[in-house]
């Protein structure tokens, strides 16, 4: 499942990334494989989304979130 497919309140564990450049950026911000994430908010028009990861809230574009693969 992709991070962009989560519903508010759902949790997942980061499995892998499908974009190398984006993966480096996200890993620098604490989105590491094996880390638990929770979808906390979705903007009124659906983009961006807010996730909780590594103890803090991070906002991502839906396009970026679609490149993060999760275990549910």
C-alpha positions as semicolon CSV with decimal commas, in nm:
position;residue;x (nm);y (nm);z (nm)
1;X;0,000;0,000;0,000
2;X;0,115;0,355;-0,071
3;X;0,131;0,626;0,193
4;X;-0,104;0,832;-0,024
5;X;-0,371;0,557;0,012
6;X;-0,397;0,577;0,393
7;X;-0,711;0,712;0,558
8;X;-0,694;0,956;0,850
9;X;-0,585;0,771;1,164
10;X;-0,441;0,470;0,979
11;X;-0,090;0,352;1,057
12;X;0,172;0,181;0,847
13;X;0,542;0,096;0,849
14;X;0,768;0,233;0,579
15;X;0,887;-0,051;0,357
16;X;1,059;0,123;0,064
17;X;1,064;0,423;-0,169
18;X;1,012;0,421;-0,545
19;X;1,205;0,744;-0,614
20;X;1,576;0,760;-0,520
21;X;1,605;1,141;-0,499
22;X;1,290;1,167;-0,288
23;X;1,403;0,879;-0,064
24;X;1,720;1,068;0,032
25;X;1,517;1,380;0,118
26;X;1,265;1,182;0,325
27;X;1,529;0,979;0,508
28;X;1,702;1,302;0,610
29;X;1,371;1,404;0,770
30;X;1,334;1,078;0,965
31;X;1,127;0,870;0,722
32;X;1,340;0,558;0,741
33;X;1,243;0,206;0,635
34;X;1,094;0,032;0,941
35;X;0,963;0,359;1,090
36;X;0,595;0,377;1,185
37;X;0,384;0,651;1,022
38;X;0,029;0,771;1,087
39;X;-0,182;0,986;0,857
40;X;-0,305;1,274;1,073
41;X;-0,459;1,527;0,835
42;X;-0,556;1,585;0,475
43;X;-0,591;1,940;0,339
44;X;-0,943;2,041;0,227
45;X;-0,857;1,994;-0,140
46;X;-0,672;1,667;-0,070
47;X;-0,316;1,798;-0,102
48;X;-0,091;1,816;0,101
49;X;-0,123;1,554;0,374
50;X;0,023;1,558;0,726
51;X;0,182;1,247;0,872
52;X;0,331;1,173;1,212
53;X;0,673;1,007;1,189
54;X;0,967;0,986;1,431
55;X;0,770;1,187;1,689
56;X;0,692;1,491;1,475
57;X;0,446;1,603;1,208
58;X;0,558;1,623;0,846
59;X;0,363;1,758;0,548
60;X;0,400;1,591;0,209
61;X;0,249;1,644;-0,131
62;X;0,022;1,360;-0,238
63;X;0,260;1,292;-0,530
64;X;0,550;1,244;-0,286
65;X;0,339;1,023;-0,058
66;X;0,254;0,799;-0,353
67;X;0,623;0,706;-0,378
68;X;0,638;0,568;-0,022
69;X;0,542;0,199;0,005
70;X;0,411;0,076;0,342
71;X;0,342;-0,246;0,532
72;X;0,003;-0,223;0,700
